[in-house]
Amino acid sequence: MRKSSLSPFQRVRIEYAKKGPIRYIGHLDLMHTFFRALRRANLPVSYTQGFNPRIKSSFSPALPLGFESEAEYIELYLDSRIDIPSSIDGIQKNLPEGLTIRDIKRLPLFGKTSNLKIRAIAYRVNLQQFYQKAAVSGRVSREHLEGRIGDFLERGEIFLVDKKGRKINVRPLILSMEMEGDWIIRLQLKAKAGFNLNPRIIIGALLDMGDKDLALVEFIREKFLFW
């Protein structure tokens, strides 16, 4: 393994999308997939010092299993300058189908990671598949869904229990929720240090859905909003 200098030369953010069957790969497997692609593309990545050197990197917050995303990123330290177009091609050739590099941006060498600057996260929720298969499909309209959203947001407190058993008032975390077309809900959730609310919990409570129903709902992380 190549040894890195103590002072890396450059910091970059690789922005990518995650779609298709690859959305069922877990976060740790995703990290290993990217590290393998970076090494095969011969990127001059910086490594930590010590007995077990690792690539100096920071990934966007873990995406819930089954979610697609148009907004993922990995930040890297590099030991030398890279040519961005050829680096994108080199990495892309070594990634599986469903992971698509959108851009590589140079960042200030010193500064906070993007994870510490996230103010909110925007999601797109597609209900079409669920309502087409559900017995209630003929009785559900956009007006019905808008009414459910309006009633939901008028509540001063919305206490829900997450998968870790924590009871949380999620109402302050819901910055916006609105219909777009007949089946799409656009949802913007506030980010908190060390905790990002899973929109599945919100949609499940909004529409009285269990896990089986939620499996038919398509969730897409659209973008991060930074301070």
N, C-alpha and C positions, 0 to 999 in steps of 0.2 A: 504494500500500500504506500502511495506517495505521501511524504511528509509535507505538511503545510508550514508556511512561515507563521510567526506569531502575529503578524499584522497583515490581514487580508488586503487585497488591492481594491476590491469593488464589492458592492452589494446590489443584487438585482431581485426583482419580483417576477416570477413566471406565473402568468395568468392562464387558467385553463378551464374547460367545461368538462362535466362528467355526465354522460347520458347513456341510455340503453342498459343492457344487462349488467354493465360494469357498476351500476348504481348499487348492486348488492354486495360489492366488495367492501370489507371493513376498513377502518381508518389505518390500522397498522399495516395491513396488506397493501393499502394504497401507498403508504410511505415507502415500503420496500420496493414496490413496482417503480416508483419514481426514482429512487436511489439507483436502482439497476439501470434505468434508462439514462440517467445522468452520467454514470460511469461508462456505459457503452458509447455515449455520444462524445466522450473525452472532454467533458466540461472541466475547466480547472477549478474544481470546487475546493474550498478550504475545509480542513479537518480540525477537530479538537485535539488537544494535546493529551498525553497520558497513555496508559496501558491499552485502552480500547478506543482508539480514535474514531470519531463519528463525523459525518458531514454536518457542518454548521448550517442549520436550516430552521425555518419556522413555517409550519403549515397553517392554513386558514382553519378556523374551528371545525372540529369533526362534524361531518355531515351525517344526519340520521340515516340508518340503513334503508335503502329503497328510494331515497330522494335523488332526483336529478339536480344539477346545478349549472348555472352559466357564470358563476362568480368565484370559483375556487382559485387559490394561489399558493405558491410556496416561495418563501424568501431565502436567498442563498448568499453566502459570502464566497467570493472568488479570489484566486491568487493572481489572476491576470485578466486583462480586458478581453471581451469576446465580441465576435461579429454576430449581431442579433439575428439577422435572417438565416444565416447558416446554422446557428445554434438551435433555432426553432425547428428547422428541418431535421437536424441531427437527433434532437430529443424525440420529435414526433415519430420518426421511423422506428424508435425503440419502445413505443408505448402501445398497449393493446387498443383495439377498437373501442370507442366510447370515451377515451380521454383525448381531448383535442386542445393543443396549445393555441391560445388566442393572441398572446403578446408576451414580450419580455421587456420590462421597464427598469432603467437604472435608478437606484435610490441613493440618497446620501449615505456615505459609509457609516457614519455614526448617527444614531437616533433610535427612537422607539420602533419596535416592530408594529406592523399594521394591526396585529391582533389587539394591541393596547389602545388603538385609535378608533375601534369600531363603535359607532353610536347606535346603529340600528341595522336590522337585516330585513330585506324585502323578499317575500315569497309569492309565488303564483300557485293557486290551488285549483285544479281542474276536476270538477264533479261529474263530468259528462258520463264517464264509464260507469260510475256507481248508479246514477239515476236511470241510465238506459237499461241496466240489469235489474234494478230494484222494482218491486211490485207497485211502488208508489209513483213510478215515473210519469204516469199520465196525470197525476194530481199535483205535480210540483211545477211551479213557474218561477220566473225571475222575481216577480212581485212577492211571492211567498218567501223566497230566500232573503230578499231585501228586508222584509218584515222581521224575519228571525234575527238578522244582523242588527237592525235598529233596536230591537228589544234587548238583545245581548249587550250592546254597548251602552245602553241607558242604565244598566246596573252599576251602582257605585262600587260594589265589591264582587269579584268573581273568584271564589276560592276553589282551587283544583288541586288534586294530588298527583305529583309526577311519579315516574317509575321508581324513584328512590324512596317513595313514601313521604315526601315532603309536602306539606300543605301550604300552598302559595296563593296569595291574592294576585292574580295575573292581570287584573284590569289596568293597573298603571303601566304594564308592559306592552299593552296593545295601543300602538300609536295611531293606526288606521286600519280599517277593514271595509271593503266595498266591493260591489259586484261589477264585473266587466263582461258584457254580453250575457248569455243565458246561463252559463255554467262555470265561469271563472270568478274566483274570489281573490282579490289582491289584498295581501296582509303584510303589515309592517310592524315588526316587533322590536322593542327597545332591548339593547344589549346591556347586560350587567357583568361586571368583572367576575370571571370564573363561572358564569352561568348564562346559557342561552336557551330560552324557552323553546321547546319543541312545538311547532305549529300543529302537529297531530293532536296534541292535548286540546288546543283551542277549537279546532274543527270538530273533534269528537264531542266536546261539550256543547258547541253551538248547535249541532244537528243531531244530537243524541245518537251518535254512532259508536259501536263497539269496534274491537280490533278487526273483526271479519269484514265489516263494512268499510273501514278505513283502508283496508288492503286494496280496495277498488278506486281509491282517490289518488290522483297524481299530484305530488308535491314537487315544486321546482324552486330552488333558491336562486333568485334573480340577481341580487346585488347586495353588497355591503355599503352602508353609508358611514363615512368616516368623519371624525371631528376635524 
